[in-house]
Amino acid sequence: MKKIGQVLSLLRVNWRTMAGFEMLYKIVSWTIFTPLFWGMFNLILSLTGYAYLTKENILSFLGNPLTLLGLLVLFVCMAVYTMIDIGAILFLLDQSAQGKRVHLTQTLRFAVPNGLRVFHRKNILVAFVVLFLIPFLNLGVAPGYVSSISVPEFILDFICGYWYLLLPFVALLLGMSVLLLRWLYAFHYFSLEACSFRQARRKSAALSRNHKCKDWLVLFGVQMVVAVLYLLLILAGVFLAVALASLMTRWEWFGIVSSSVVWVFLAVSFLVTSSLALPFSYGCISILFYQHKREHGEEIVHVQAPLGRGGKGWRRGMHLLEGVLLAASVACCSFYFYCVYNNKIEIPVEYAHTMEVTAHRGASRAYPENTMAAFAGAKELGADWVELDVQQSRDGAIIVMHDTSFRRTAGVGKQVWELDYEEIRKLDAGSFFGPEFAGEHIPLLQEVVEYARRNGLKLNIEMKPSGHETDFEKTVVDLIAAEHFWDQCVITSQVYEVLENVKACDERIETVYVMSLAYGDINQLTAADHFSIEATSITEKLVADVHGTGKQLYAWTVNTEENINRMIALNVDHIITDDVTLAKECIYLSKTSDLMTEYIKLLQD
């Protein structure tokens, strides 16, 4: 708690300028620099001759020298802009440590030249640290501009599924954490003492020696306290709503006033937490920085603030500007929450009511994947669709199998194309999941189609070519035609050529292109009737572009409540998940209520 008090004391001196800068920074980010950086990336695409990016063309795109040069410039520009934010915060904290109050223009006159120093070749590593190392580890010290960078959920799920991948991944995380703790004070040296980033890293490593674990615990503890304070703020809002609701029972006219109070409270709460979260974290680091310097007998070098224009009139003008920024931000946030509550910013009904849930490889959270038990489990859970993977055996049979090898699920080190189906049928595809599923066999696509037709299930059939097939697409298409199953299935693939071949065989079958990366005008991929896209690649614009052509969008593989709700908010058409029950619950709740509505309607109950 002592550290918390020290941080609060540090923030109190220049809190108004800090809040004003952070709000100005966010406004400029949203209105100017975010569109500018996306425009730069689109320019790179245009100059290199790409209309869209997918997994199949990303390597050729990245292999283009013009691409590499353009991305380098883009990343450095993003790092410069991010360092302006960090530099401004450190400057204000340093001035507060000296007991000096500074205004917004002085902050900008320091922060902008400091950020531009990233362009120097000795400082180029700053781009890696601020854009990748800090956001990837998510220790609460990432600027809001880059804090949303994270590892896609499907990659984490894949890594966690194999111990020989998980161990190196954990080792990598630990190594990066140690590296970040070594460089924890590098930004202070870089910004406050005008060192090159190379020198700053060396000085930070020396200063943090023998303190890494303690520093991490202090930083983690501060983050926990901030989280608790945020929770208390929410609870205060609930009590405020309840108190106002009780007054409404006495005076009907009080409803308008009470609602306005809640809008403003929500807006101020949001602004406080979003604008001061990063300064709070760096305030904690600054306290540790000065403390370790004193312990090491190292001189504390303070920054001399750029001279202001002086005069009481100018200072009043600065205070007025900060007040206007605060008032405008509160008004905008209040209006946003008001729109949410009054359904002016809401999930379109036509999408919310048709959103469907697909069981990924069957009910694979409770049953061995891609087995009849998993498909029966998906039906019991109420899945609208079942996703399954098909490959071709040596004798041409279409089997349901995800991996090209049987090692993970059946314990046999053979490839799918190396065995006939009679041999495959004898393999145990259930014991790897649990002894109660011993003897579960690898089914044929024919079996699954017959089961789905009897039970009213729809199938998302992903074709996974290995290069050893014969008439792969025709065999699958003929099977679907023989069963008259056109209206109950889609054929999907991560290989676009497969979809072209399917359409050449039978135009009646709907096709879906599975993409782990999707950017640009993907509607040019005309062999795809719809798109199945990894969740982290899905944006509001992408959904609008796909829906604008009458196509549907499938999101995969979405397993957490947070990500499921994000997909619902983005209006995707299908959620592919391992947790059918959770997805169904989230969709149901999205139709009947939302958090903001529940929060505000306490005033009316």
C-alpha positions as CSV (number, residue, x, y, z in Angstrom):
1,M,0.0,0.0,0.0
2,K,3.0,2.3,0.5
3,K,3.8,2.1,-3.2
4,I,0.2,2.9,-4.1
5,G,0.3,6.0,-1.9
6,Q,3.6,7.1,-3.6
7,V,2.2,6.6,-7.0
8,L,-1.0,8.6,-6.2
9,S,1.2,11.4,-4.8
10,L,3.2,11.4,-8.0
11,L,0.1,11.5,-10.2
12,R,-1.6,14.2,-8.1
13,V,0.8,17.0,-9.1
14,N,0.1,17.0,-12.8
15,W,-3.1,14.9,-13.0
16,R,-5.0,17.5,-15.0
17,T,-2.3,17.7,-17.7
18,M,-1.9,13.9,-17.6
19,A,-5.6,13.4,-18.2
20,G,-5.7,16.1,-20.9
21,F,-2.8,14.6,-22.8
22,E,-4.2,11.0,-22.6
23,M,-7.6,12.1,-23.9
24,L,-6.0,14.2,-26.6
25,Y,-3.8,11.3,-27.6
26,K,-6.8,8.9,-27.8
27,I,-8.8,11.4,-29.9
28,V,-5.9,11.9,-32.3
29,S,-5.3,8.1,-32.5
30,W,-8.9,7.4,-33.4
31,T,-9.4,10.2,-35.8
32,I,-6.0,10.6,-37.5
33,F,-3.3,8.0,-36.9
34,T,-5.3,4.8,-36.9
35,P,-6.7,5.6,-40.4
36,L,-3.3,6.9,-41.4
37,F,-1.5,3.6,-40.5
38,W,-4.1,1.5,-42.1
39,G,-3.8,3.7,-45.2
40,M,0.0,3.1,-45.2
41,F,-0.6,-0.7,-45.0
42,N,-3.1,-0.6,-47.9
43,L,-0.6,1.4,-49.9
44,I,1.9,-1.4,-49.4
45,L,-0.7,-3.9,-50.6
46,S,-1.4,-1.8,-53.7
47,L,2.2,-1.2,-54.6
48,T,3.0,-4.9,-54.3
49,G,0.0,-5.9,-56.4
50,Y,-2.2,-7.6,-53.7
51,A,-5.9,-7.1,-53.4
52,Y,-6.2,-9.3,-50.4
53,L,-4.1,-11.4,-48.0
54,T,-4.8,-15.0,-47.0
55,K,-2.6,-17.8,-45.5
56,E,-2.0,-19.0,-49.0
57,N,-0.4,-15.8,-50.3
58,I,1.0,-14.2,-47.2
59,L,4.5,-15.8,-47.6
60,S,4.8,-14.5,-51.1
61,F,3.6,-11.0,-49.9
62,L,6.2,-11.0,-47.1
63,G,8.9,-12.2,-49.4
64,N,8.6,-9.1,-51.6
65,P,11.5,-6.7,-50.8
66,L,9.1,-3.7,-51.2
67,T,6.8,-5.3,-48.6
68,L,9.6,-5.7,-46.1
69,L,10.8,-2.1,-46.6
70,G,7.2,-0.7,-46.4
71,L,6.5,-2.7,-43.2
72,L,9.7,-1.6,-41.6
73,V,8.8,2.0,-42.2
74,L,5.2,1.4,-40.9
75,F,6.4,-0.3,-37.7
76,V,8.9,2.4,-37.0
77,C,6.2,5.1,-37.5
78,M,3.9,3.2,-35.1
79,A,6.7,2.9,-32.6
80,V,7.4,6.7,-32.9
81,Y,3.8,7.5,-32.2
82,T,3.6,5.0,-29.3
83,M,6.8,6.4,-27.8
84,I,5.3,9.9,-27.8
85,D,2.7,8.5,-25.4
86,I,5.2,6.8,-23.2
87,G,7.6,9.8,-23.3
88,A,4.8,12.2,-22.3
89,I,3.8,10.1,-19.3
90,L,7.4,9.7,-18.1
91,F,8.0,13.5,-18.6
92,L,4.9,14.4,-16.5
93,L,5.9,11.8,-13.8
94,D,9.4,13.2,-13.7
95,Q,8.1,16.8,-13.3
96,S,5.8,15.6,-10.6
97,A,8.8,14.0,-8.8
98,Q,10.4,17.5,-8.8
99,G,7.1,19.1,-7.5
100,K,6.7,21.1,-10.8
101,R,3.5,21.6,-12.6
102,V,3.6,21.8,-16.4
103,H,1.0,22.3,-19.0
104,L,0.0,20.5,-22.2
105,T,2.2,22.4,-24.7
106,Q,5.3,21.8,-22.6
107,T,4.5,18.1,-22.5
108,L,4.1,17.9,-26.3
109,R,7.3,19.9,-26.9
110,F,9.1,17.3,-24.9
111,A,7.3,14.1,-26.0
112,V,7.2,14.7,-29.8
113,P,11.0,15.2,-30.3
114,N,11.6,12.3,-27.9
115,G,9.4,10.0,-30.0
116,L,11.2,11.0,-33.2
117,R,14.4,9.7,-31.8
118,V,13.2,6.2,-32.6
119,F,14.2,6.9,-36.2
120,H,17.9,6.8,-35.2
121,R,19.4,3.4,-36.1
122,K,20.7,2.9,-32.6
123,N,17.2,3.1,-31.3
124,I,15.4,0.9,-33.8
125,L,14.9,-1.9,-31.3
126,V,12.4,0.4,-29.6
127,A,9.9,-0.7,-32.3
128,F,10.2,-4.4,-31.2
129,V,9.8,-3.6,-27.5
130,V,6.8,-1.3,-27.7
131,L,4.9,-3.1,-30.5
132,F,5.6,-6.8,-29.7
133,L,7.4,-7.5,-26.4
134,I,5.3,-5.4,-24.1
135,P,1.9,-6.1,-25.6
136,F,2.6,-9.9,-26.0
137,L,3.4,-10.2,-22.3
138,N,0.5,-8.0,-21.3
139,L,1.9,-6.8,-18.0
140,G,-0.2,-3.7,-17.9
141,V,2.4,-1.3,-19.3
142,A,1.4,-1.4,-22.9
143,P,0.0,1.8,-24.4
144,G,-3.6,1.6,-25.4
145,Y,-2.7,2.1,-29.0
146,V,-1.0,-1.4,-29.1
147,S,-2.4,-3.2,-26.0
148,S,-4.9,-5.2,-28.1
149,I,-2.1,-7.1,-29.8
150,S,-2.2,-10.8,-28.6
151,V,-1.6,-14.3,-29.7
152,P,-4.7,-15.7,-31.6
153,E,-6.7,-18.1,-29.6
154,F,-6.5,-20.9,-32.2
155,I,-2.6,-20.8,-32.0
156,L,-2.7,-21.0,-28.2
157,D,-5.2,-23.9,-28.4
158,F,-2.9,-25.7,-30.8
159,I,0.2,-25.1,-28.7
160,C,-1.5,-26.2,-25.5
161,G,-2.6,-29.5,-27.3
162,Y,1.0,-30.7,-27.6
163,W,3.4,-30.8,-24.6
164,Y,6.5,-30.6,-26.9
165,L,5.1,-27.2,-28.2
166,L,3.8,-26.0,-24.8
167,L,7.2,-26.4,-23.0
168,P,9.2,-24.3,-25.5
169,F,6.3,-21.8,-25.6
170,V,6.4,-21.4,-21.8
171,A,10.2,-21.2,-21.9
172,L,9.8,-18.4,-24.5
173,L,7.4,-16.5,-22.3
174,L,9.7,-16.8,-19.3
175,G,12.6,-15.7,-21.4
176,M,10.7,-12.7,-22.7
177,S,9.5,-11.8,-19.2
178,V,13.1,-11.8,-17.9
179,L,14.1,-9.7,-20.9
180,L,11.3,-7.2,-20.2
181,L,12.2,-7.0,-16.6
182,R,15.8,-6.4,-17.5
183,W,14.7,-3.5,-19.8
184,L,12.0,-2.3,-17.4
185,Y,13.8,1.1,-16.9
186,A,15.1,1.4,-20.4
187,F,12.4,3.9,-21.4
188,H,13.3,6.1,-18.4
189,Y,16.9,6.2,-19.4
190,F,16.0,6.7,-23.0
191,S,13.5,9.5,-22.4
192,L,14.7,11.3,-19.3
193,E,18.5,11.0,-19.7
194,A,18.6,11.1,-23.5
195,C,20.5,7.9,-23.8
196,S,20.4,5.8,-27.0
197,F,18.2,2.8,-26.6
198,R,21.3,0.5,-26.7
199,Q,22.8,2.4,-23.7
200,A,19.4,2.6,-22.0
201,R,19.0,-1.2,-22.1
202,R,22.5,-1.7,-20.6
203,K,21.8,0.8,-17.8
204,S,18.4,-0.8,-17.1
205,A,19.9,-4.3,-16.9
206,A,22.5,-3.0,-14.4
207,L,19.8,-1.2,-12.3
208,S,17.4,-4.1,-12.2
209,R,20.1,-6.7,-11.3
210,N,19.0,-8.6,-8.1
211,H,15.6,-6.8,-8.2
212,K,13.7,-8.6,-10.9
213,C,11.5,-10.8,-8.8
214,K,10.8,-8.0,-6.3
215,D,10.0,-5.5,-9.1
216,W,7.7,-8.0,-10.8
217,L,5.8,-8.6,-7.5
218,V,5.4,-4.9,-6.9
219,L,4.2,-4.3,-10.4
220,F,1.8,-7.2,-10.2
221,G,0.5,-6.1,-6.9
222,V,-0.2,-2.6,-8.1
223,Q,-2.1,-4.0,-11.1
224,M,-4.2,-6.1,-8.7
225,V,-5.0,-3.1,-6.6
226,V,-6.0,-1.1,-9.7
227,A,-8.3,-4.1,-10.7
228,V,-9.9,-4.0,-7.2
229,L,-10.4,-0.3,-7.4
230,Y,-12.0,-0.6,-10.8
231,L,-14.4,-3.3,-9.3
232,L,-15.2,-1.0,-6.4
233,L,-16.0,1.7,-9.0
234,I,-18.4,-0.6,-10.7
235,L,-20.1,-1.5,-7.4
236,A,-20.4,2.2,-6.6
237,G,-22.2,2.6,-9.9
238,V,-24.6,-0.2,-9.0
239,F,-25.3,1.4,-5.5
240,L,-25.8,4.8,-7.2
241,A,-28.3,3.3,-9.6
242,V,-30.2,1.5,-6.7
243,A,-30.3,4.7,-4.7
244,L,-31.6,6.7,-7.6
245,A,-34.2,4.0,-8.3
246,S,-35.6,4.4,-4.8
247,L,-36.0,8.1,-5.3
248,M,-37.8,7.5,-8.6
249,T,-40.6,5.8,-6.7
250,R,-41.4,9.1,-5.0
251,W,-40.9,11.6,-7.9
252,E,-41.6,10.5,-11.5
253,W,-39.8,13.5,-12.9
254,F,-36.6,12.4,-11.2
255,G,-36.2,9.7,-13.9
256,I,-34.6,12.1,-16.4
257,V,-32.2,13.5,-13.8
258,S,-31.2,10.2,-12.4
259,S,-30.6,8.7,-15.9
260,S,-28.4,11.7,-16.7
261,V,-26.4,11.2,-13.5
262,V,-25.8,7.5,-14.4
263,W,-24.7,8.4,-18.0
264,V,-22.2,10.9,-16.6
265,F,-21.0,8.5,-13.9
266,L,-20.4,5.7,-16.5
267,A,-18.6,8.1,-18.8
268,V,-16.3,9.5,-16.0
269,S,-15.6,6.0,-14.8
270,F,-14.6,4.9,-18.2
271,L,-12.4,7.9,-18.8
272,V,-10.6,7.6,-15.4
273,T,-9.8,4.0,-15.9
274,S,-8.7,4.2,-19.5
275,S,-6.8,7.5,-19.2
276,L,-5.0,6.8,-15.9
277,A,-4.3,3.0,-16.2
278,L,-1.1,3.5,-18.1
279,P,0.2,6.5,-16.1
280,F,-0.5,4.4,-12.9
281,S,1.6,1.5,-14.1
282,Y,4.5,3.8,-15.2
283,G,4.1,5.7,-12.0
284,C,4.9,2.5,-10.1
285,I,7.9,1.9,-12.4
286,S,9.1,5.4,-11.8
287,I,9.0,5.0,-8.1
288,L,11.1,1.8,-8.4
289,F,13.4,3.6,-10.8
290,Y,14.2,6.4,-8.4
291,Q,14.4,4.0,-5.5
292,H,16.9,1.7,-7.2
293,K,19.0,4.7,-8.3
294,R,19.3,5.9,-4.7
295,E,20.2,2.4,-3.5
296,H,22.9,2.2,-6.2
297,G,24.2,5.6,-5.5
298,E,23.4,6.7,-9.0
299,E,22.7,10.3,-9.8
300,I,19.0,11.0,-10.5
301,V,18.9,13.2,-13.6
302,H,15.7,15.2,-13.9
303,V,14.4,16.7,-17.1
304,Q,14.3,20.4,-17.5
305,A,10.8,21.2,-18.9
306,P,10.7,23.2,-22.1
307,L,10.0,26.9,-21.4
308,G,6.3,27.8,-21.7
309,R,5.0,30.9,-23.3
310,G,4.4,32.3,-19.9
311,G,1.8,34.7,-18.6
312,K,-1.3,34.0,-16.6
313,G,-3.5,34.3,-19.7
314,W,-1.6,31.5,-21.5
315,R,-1.8,29.2,-18.5
316,R,-5.5,29.9,-18.2
317,G,-5.9,29.0,-21.8
318,M,-4.1,25.7,-21.2
319,H,-6.4,24.9,-18.3
320,L,-9.4,25.9,-20.4
321,L,-8.2,23.5,-23.2
322,E,-7.8,20.7,-20.7
323,G,-11.2,21.4,-19.3
324,V,-12.8,21.4,-22.8
325,L,-11.1,18.1,-23.6
326,L,-12.4,16.6,-20.4
327,A,-15.9,17.9,-20.9
328,A,-16.0,16.8,-24.6
329,S,-14.8,13.3,-23.7
330,V,-17.4,13.0,-20.9
331,A,-20.1,14.2,-23.3
332,C,-19.0,11.7,-26.0
333,C,-18.9,8.8,-23.7
334,S,-22.2,9.7,-22.1
335,F,-23.8,9.9,-25.5
336,Y,-22.3,6.5,-26.5
337,F,-23.7,4.8,-23.4
338,Y,-27.0,6.5,-24.0
339,C,-27.1,5.2,-27.5
340,V,-26.2,1.7,-26.3
341,Y,-29.0,1.7,-23.8
342,N,-31.6,3.1,-26.3
343,N,-30.7,0.5,-28.9
344,K,-29.2,3.1,-31.3
345,I,-25.9,1.1,-31.2
346,E,-27.1,-2.5,-31.0
347,I,-26.8,-5.8,-32.6
348,P,-28.9,-6.0,-35.8
349,V,-31.9,-8.3,-35.1
350,E,-31.6,-10.2,-38.3
351,Y,-28.1,-11.3,-37.5
352,A,-28.6,-12.0,-33.8
353,H,-31.6,-14.2,-34.4
354,T,-30.0,-16.3,-37.2
355,M,-26.6,-16.7,-35.5
356,E,-25.8,-20.4,-35.3
357,V,-23.4,-22.5,-33.3
358,T,-21.1,-25.1,-34.9
359,A,-19.6,-27.9,-32.7
360,H,-15.9,-28.0,-33.6
361,R,-15.0,-31.6,-34.5
362,G,-18.2,-32.5,-32.7
363,A,-18.6,-31.9,-29.0
364,S,-14.8,-32.2,-28.7
365,R,-14.6,-30.7,-25.2
366,A,-16.5,-33.7,-23.7
367,Y,-15.8,-36.4,-26.3
368,P,-13.0,-37.6,-28.5
369,E,-12.9,-35.4,-31.5
370,N,-14.2,-36.4,-34.9
371,T,-15.9,-39.6,-33.6
372,M,-19.5,-40.7,-33.7
373,A,-19.6,-40.1,-29.9
374,A,-18.6,-36.5,-30.4
375,F,-21.3,-36.0,-33.1
376,A,-24.0,-37.5,-30.9
377,G,-22.8,-35.3,-28.1
378,A,-23.1,-32.2,-30.3
379,K,-26.7,-33.1,-31.1
380,E,-27.5,-33.5,-27.3
381,L,-26.0,-30.1,-26.6
382,G,-28.2,-28.5,-29.3
383,A,-25.5,-27.6,-31.8
384,D,-26.9,-26.2,-35.1
385,W,-24.0,-27.5,-37.1
386,V,-21.2,-30.0,-36.7
387,E,-17.7,-29.3,-38.1
388,L,-15.6,-32.3,-39.1
389,D,-12.4,-32.9,-41.2
390,V,-12.1,-35.4,-44.0
391,Q,-9.2,-37.0,-45.7
392,Q,-8.7,-39.9,-48.2
393,S,-7.2,-43.2,-47.2
394,R,-4.9,-45.3,-49.4
395,D,-7.8,-47.2,-50.9
396,G,-9.8,-44.0,-51.6
397,A,-12.2,-44.1,-48.6
398,I,-13.2,-40.7,-47.2
399,I,-12.5,-40.8,-43.5
400,V,-13.2,-38.3,-40.7
401,M,-9.8,-37.3,-39.4
402,H,-8.1,-34.0,-38.6
403,D,-4.4,-34.8,-38.4
404,T,-2.5,-36.4,-41.3
405,S,-1.0,-38.7,-38.8
406,F,-2.8,-41.1,-36.5
407,R,-0.2,-40.7,-33.7
408,R,-2.0,-38.1,-31.6
409,T,-5.5,-39.6,-31.5
410,A,-4.9,-43.3,-32.2
411,G,-1.3,-43.8,-31.0
412,V,-0.1,-45.2,-34.4
413,G,2.8,-43.5,-36.3
414,K,1.3,-43.9,-39.7
415,Q,-0.1,-41.3,-42.2
416,V,-3.6,-41.4,-43.4
417,W,-2.6,-42.2,-47.0
418,E,-0.5,-45.1,-45.9
419,L,-3.4,-47.3,-44.7
420,D,-6.5,-48.8,-46.2
421,Y,-9.8,-48.2,-44.4
422,E,-10.0,-51.8,-43.1
423,E,-6.8,-51.1,-41.2
424,I,-8.0,-47.6,-40.1
425,R,-11.3,-49.0,-38.8
426,K,-9.4,-51.2,-36.3
427,L,-7.6,-48.2,-34.7
428,D,-8.7,-46.9,-31.3
429,A,-9.6,-43.2,-31.6
430,G,-11.1,-42.8,-28.2
431,S,-8.6,-44.0,-25.5
432,F,-6.4,-40.9,-25.9
433,F,-9.3,-38.8,-24.6
434,G,-10.4,-41.2,-21.8
435,P,-10.6,-44.9,-21.0
436,E,-14.4,-44.8,-21.1
437,F,-14.1,-44.1,-24.9
438,A,-11.8,-47.1,-25.6
439,G,-12.7,-48.7,-28.9
440,E,-14.2,-45.6,-30.5
441,H,-13.5,-46.0,-34.2
442,I,-12.6,-43.5,-37.0
443,P,-15.8,-43.1,-39.0
444,L,-16.4,-42.8,-42.7
445,L,-17.9,-39.6,-44.0
446,Q,-20.8,-41.8,-45.3
447,E,-21.6,-42.8,-41.7
448,V,-21.7,-39.2,-40.4
449,V,-23.9,-38.0,-43.3
450,E,-26.4,-40.8,-42.7
451,Y,-26.4,-39.9,-38.9
452,A,-26.8,-36.2,-39.6
453,R,-29.7,-36.8,-42.1
454,R,-31.6,-39.0,-39.5
455,N,-31.1,-36.4,-36.7
456,G,-31.5,-33.1,-38.6
457,L,-27.9,-32.0,-38.1
458,K,-26.1,-29.8,-40.6
459,L,-22.5,-30.6,-41.5
460,N,-19.5,-28.3,-42.1
461,I,-17.2,-30.7,-44.0
462,E,-13.6,-29.4,-44.1
463,M,-11.6,-31.1,-46.8
464,K,-7.9,-31.4,-45.9
465,P,-5.9,-32.5,-48.9
466,S,-2.4,-33.9,-48.3
467,G,-1.3,-34.3,-51.9
468,H,-1.8,-38.1,-51.9
469,E,-5.4,-38.1,-53.0
470,T,-7.1,-39.3,-56.2
471,D,-10.3,-37.5,-57.3
472,F,-10.7,-36.3,-53.7
473,E,-13.2,-33.5,-54.4
474,K,-15.2,-35.6,-56.9
475,T,-15.5,-38.5,-54.4
476,V,-16.9,-36.2,-51.7
477,V,-19.2,-34.4,-54.1
478,D,-20.6,-37.7,-55.4
479,L,-21.2,-38.9,-51.9
480,I,-23.2,-35.8,-51.1
481,A,-25.2,-36.0,-54.3
482,A,-26.0,-39.7,-53.7
483,E,-27.4,-38.9,-50.3
484,H,-29.2,-35.8,-51.6
485,F,-27.5,-33.9,-48.8
486,W,-26.9,-30.6,-50.6
487,D,-29.1,-28.5,-48.4
488,Q,-27.7,-29.8,-45.1
489,C,-24.0,-29.2,-45.6
490,V,-21.2,-26.9,-46.8
491,I,-17.8,-28.0,-48.0
492,T,-15.0,-26.0,-46.6
493,S,-11.2,-25.9,-47.1
494,Q,-8.1,-23.9,-46.3
495,V,-7.0,-24.6,-49.9
496,Y,-8.8,-22.4,-52.4
497,E,-8.2,-24.7,-55.3
498,V,-10.3,-27.4,-53.5
499,L,-13.3,-25.1,-53.6
500,E,-12.7,-24.4,-57.3
501,N,-12.7,-28.1,-57.9
502,V,-15.8,-28.7,-55.9
503,K,-17.7,-26.0,-57.8
504,A,-16.5,-27.5,-61.1
505,C,-18.0,-30.8,-60.0
506,D,-21.3,-29.5,-58.6
507,E,-22.5,-25.9,-58.5
508,R,-25.3,-26.8,-56.1
509,I,-22.9,-27.3,-53.1
510,E,-22.2,-24.3,-51.0
511,T,-18.5,-23.7,-50.4
512,V,-16.7,-21.9,-47.5
513,Y,-13.1,-20.7,-47.7
514,V,-11.3,-21.3,-44.3
515,M,-8.8,-18.5,-43.5
516,S,-6.5,-18.0,-40.6
517,L,-5.7,-14.6,-42.1
518,A,-8.1,-12.4,-44.0
519,Y,-7.4,-8.8,-45.2
520,G,-8.4,-6.8,-48.2
521,D,-11.1,-7.5,-50.8
522,I,-11.6,-11.2,-50.2
523,N,-14.9,-11.1,-52.1
524,Q,-12.7,-11.5,-55.2
525,L,-12.4,-15.2,-54.2
526,T,-15.5,-16.1,-56.2
527,A,-15.3,-19.9,-55.7
528,A,-16.2,-19.3,-52.0
529,D,-19.9,-18.8,-51.2
530,H,-19.0,-17.9,-47.7
531,F,-15.9,-17.3,-45.5
532,S,-14.7,-19.0,-42.3
533,I,-12.2,-16.8,-40.6
534,E,-10.0,-17.1,-37.5
535,A,-11.6,-14.9,-34.9
536,T,-8.8,-12.5,-34.3
537,S,-8.8,-11.5,-38.0
538,I,-12.5,-10.5,-37.9
539,T,-13.2,-6.8,-37.9
540,E,-16.3,-4.7,-38.2
541,K,-15.3,-3.7,-41.7
542,L,-14.7,-7.2,-42.8
543,V,-18.1,-8.4,-41.5
544,A,-19.8,-5.4,-43.3
545,D,-17.9,-6.2,-46.6
546,V,-18.8,-9.9,-46.5
547,H,-22.5,-9.2,-45.6
548,G,-22.6,-6.5,-48.3
549,T,-22.2,-9.2,-50.9
550,G,-24.9,-11.5,-49.4
551,K,-22.3,-13.9,-48.0
552,Q,-22.0,-15.3,-44.5
553,L,-19.1,-15.3,-42.1
554,Y,-18.1,-18.2,-39.8
555,A,-15.8,-17.4,-36.8
556,W,-13.4,-20.1,-35.6
557,T,-12.4,-21.4,-33.1
558,V,-14.0,-19.3,-30.3
559,N,-13.9,-20.8,-26.8
560,T,-13.9,-18.0,-24.3
561,E,-16.9,-15.9,-23.2
562,E,-15.1,-12.7,-24.0
563,N,-14.3,-13.8,-27.6
564,I,-17.8,-15.3,-28.1
565,N,-19.4,-12.0,-27.1
566,R,-17.0,-10.1,-29.3
567,M,-18.1,-12.2,-32.3
568,I,-21.8,-11.6,-31.3
569,A,-21.1,-7.9,-31.2
570,L,-19.5,-8.1,-34.7
571,N,-22.6,-9.9,-36.1
572,V,-20.9,-13.0,-37.4
573,D,-23.3,-15.6,-38.7
574,H,-21.7,-18.8,-37.3
575,I,-19.7,-19.4,-34.2
576,I,-17.4,-22.5,-34.4
577,T,-16.6,-23.6,-30.9
578,D,-15.5,-26.4,-28.6
579,D,-17.9,-25.2,-26.0
580,V,-21.4,-25.3,-27.5
581,T,-23.2,-24.7,-24.3
582,L,-21.3,-21.5,-23.5
583,A,-21.8,-20.2,-27.1
584,K,-25.6,-20.9,-26.9
585,E,-25.9,-19.1,-23.6
586,C,-24.0,-16.1,-24.8
587,I,-26.2,-15.8,-27.9
588,Y,-29.4,-16.2,-25.9
589,L,-28.3,-13.5,-23.4
590,S,-27.4,-11.2,-26.4
591,K,-31.0,-11.4,-27.6
592,T,-32.6,-10.7,-24.3
593,S,-30.4,-8.2,-22.6
594,D,-27.0,-6.6,-22.4
595,L,-24.8,-5.5,-19.5
596,M,-25.5,-1.9,-20.0
597,T,-29.2,-2.4,-20.1
598,E,-29.2,-4.4,-16.9
599,Y,-27.1,-1.8,-15.2
600,I,-29.2,1.2,-16.2
601,K,-32.6,-0.5,-15.8
602,L,-32.0,-0.8,-12.1
603,L,-33.4,2.7,-12.2
604,Q,-36.7,1.5,-13.6
605,D,-37.2,-1.8,-11.7
